Amino acid sequence: MAFDAIVIGGGLLGSATAYHLVTAGARTLLIDRGDSGRATDAGAGILSPETNSRDPEAWFDFAVAAVAYYPELIERLRGEQAGDTGYARCGQLVVAATDDEVEPFARAKRIVFERQRRRGRPSADDLHEISPAEARELFPPLAAVHGAIYSRVAARVDGRLLNRALRTAAEARGLVVRVGSVERLALDGARAGGVVIDEETVPAGAVAIAGGAWTEAFGRQLGVTIKVAPQRGQIIHLGLRGADTSRWPMISAFHHHYLVAWPDSRVVAGATRETGSGFAPHTTVSGVREVLGEALRVAPGLAGAEIREIRVGLRPLTADTLPVLGPVPGVPGVFLVTGHGPTGLTLGPYSGKLVAGQMLGKDPESDLTPFSVSRFGV
């Protein structure tokens, strides 16, 4: 059977790309190897670019568009009865929990509010500084912080549920899913002709590689350098029996960790950023200690919580922390949608939408030039 498009990789990026392809009418095959430790299954799902003071402007501009796309996508999935995605606006606090964070907090405050003034949004009602006492009212386990910024419009999403919903909706529209490992791309001269899987060539007019942390393996055949490597992240789900956590905002401080509350008396604490971890999606003593120690530093009121679950994911991290999106130079018909690091859930659905459009010959509505694989050289 010939396909218009093939997507390699069944994580969020692959599912999002496949979903947008089939909704545009393309006969699409998704090949999912089902690797243990893919980032989608362990992500926190924080959707709050307006409070981000760490990533470059190219990331910020793209993230704003990506998060703005979420309500439209969620409403469409709801209409297609694809299942729960965990998406909700819950708000976020950015806090200086200890003395060492006062200066980083001041820098972040300048960046956040300068962007707000420049863009004219979010409104002052939706993004503003609040007192430590107000912050603790919003998130009772919080420490006596030195400062807090509150975003009312920040949202969260459950990566596992969203991935399942995208796959369910896509399959209802005719997506074909095949479990297996792609041995190599099938090239017709210099352009894509499909893939080889289990010694069988499956033809297609376009191929998207959404292999997450495993994407680099395709670089040699394509003649490009894909600087994507695994970064292990350990994340711990905590339970607070009897606590109503449904209205608690997310919490971010300045040691690159976070807390995300969910309605089922659950707070997710994360996450380690273990660059150089290799393909080893397992928990470690030092990682668990780091996550719990940081959680209690920021929110000592969580000390009595139970540990419900520990998840581990391998983020596809690039050398410059930006994603890799768009066509592969010199190999027409092959596209990359990978390298989102710790922000895959923030950017993923929109990235998949734009790359799917490119595969069908459309110009992207956002500039993908900063994310081209050509920036890494050959």
Secondary structure, 3 states (H helix, E strand, C coil): CCEEEEEECCCHHHHHHHHHHHHCCCCEEEEECCCCCEHHHHCCCEECHHHCCCCCHHHHHHHHHHHHHHHHHHHHHHHCCCCCCCCEECCEEEEECCHHHHHHHHHHHHHHHHHHHHHCCCCCCCEEEECHHHHHHHCCCCCCCCEEEEECCCEECCHHHHHHHHHHHHHHCCCEEEECCEEEEEEECCEEEEEEECCEEEEEEEEEECCHHHHHHHHHHHCCCCCEEEEEEEEEEEECCCCCCCCCCEEECCCCCEEEEECCCEEEEECCCEECCCCCCCCCHHHHHHHHHHHHHHCHHHCCCEEEEEEEEEEEEECCCCCEEEECCCCCCEEEEECCHHHHHHHHHHHHHHHHHHHCCCCCCCCCHHHCHHHHCC
